Amino acid sequence: MTESAGLSDPDGFAFRALHPRWHTVTYAGLVPEAIGDVTTRLTARADLPVRHTGHSPPRRGAVEESRRAGNDRKTIAKQGGWVPNSGVMEGYFEDGEGWEENAMIGVL
């Protein structure tokens, strides 16, 4: 799946821009603000009872999948760009318990 989406490079962009005229996927990545805007608009269209931002689902899903893969908290913190024992990261652990319909399943 990742190769067909052009995501075989682990250091490449997961969220990429579309060419403004041809609407083809480019190699350039989206800026963080654009990812947040897309996530917020999509969750609003889905009529969810909460307002998600760019940090919410992707980062929470990455934490949960890394934990399921057997990584320790130090490794997960490094993967997510958090300092060790980050309160934000710990919150994702708490919120992620029991979340079986995780879109990140199998990514890590």
N, C-alpha and C positions, 0 to 999 in steps of 0.2 A: 504494500500500500504506500509506504513512504517513498519508494523509488518512482512509482507511477505519478506521484504528486510532485516529484522533483525535490524531495526532502531527504535524499540519501546522505548529504553532508551534515554531520552532527553540529558543525559550526556555522551552517548556513541559516538563513532566515526561515522561520516557520510561517510567518505572516508576511506575504509579499505584496507589493504594489501591482496595480494594473496599469498598462500603458494608457495614457489619457485619451488617445485617439482610437487605437485598435482594440483596446480592452483585453489584451493578452497579458499573461502573467510575466512580470519582469524579474530580474534577479535582485532588484533593490528591495530592501525590507521596509515595512511600514514603520513610521515613527511611533513611539509608545502612545502618544496622545490619540493617534488614529485608531490604534487597536482598542483603546479604551472607549472611544466614540462608537466603534462598530459593536463592541460587546454590549454597551449600554442600550443602543438602538435595537439590537436583536432581542434582548431580554424584555424591552418594553413592548416590542411587537408580539412577543410570546405571551404577553399579559401576565407576567410573573408577579407575585405579590411583593417582591423585593426589587430594589434597584441594584443591578450588578454593574461593576466597573471593569476595566481591563485587568485589574489584579484578581478579581474574585474567582471566576471559574477556572481559568487556565492555571493560575498559581496554586489554587487549592487542589486541583486535579493532579498537578505535578508532584505536590507533596504526598498526596495519598498513594500515587502509583510508585513513587520512589520508596515509600515505606513498605508497600506490598512486595516490592522487589528485594526487600531485606536490607536496605541501606540504613545506616545509623543516622542519628540526628545531625551529627557533625557533617557527614557527607551530604545530607539533604540540604543543610544550611548553605553549604558551598555551591551546590547545584542551583539553588534559588537566589543566591546573592545576599543571603542574610548573614548577620553575625551569629556565631554559635549561641545557642539558647535564646534566640530571638522570640520575643513575646508574640509577634505577628505570626511567625511560623508555627509556634505552639497553638495559636488560635486556629490555624488551618487544620492541625491534627485533630483538635476537639470537634470542629465543625464537620470534618470529613468522616467521622466514624459512622459506619452504616450506609455510606453513600455507594450503592451498588451500580448505579447507572452512570458511572464516570466516563466521560468522553475520552479521557486519557488512558483508558485501560489498554495495555499492550504497547504503549508508546515508549516507555522506558525499558 
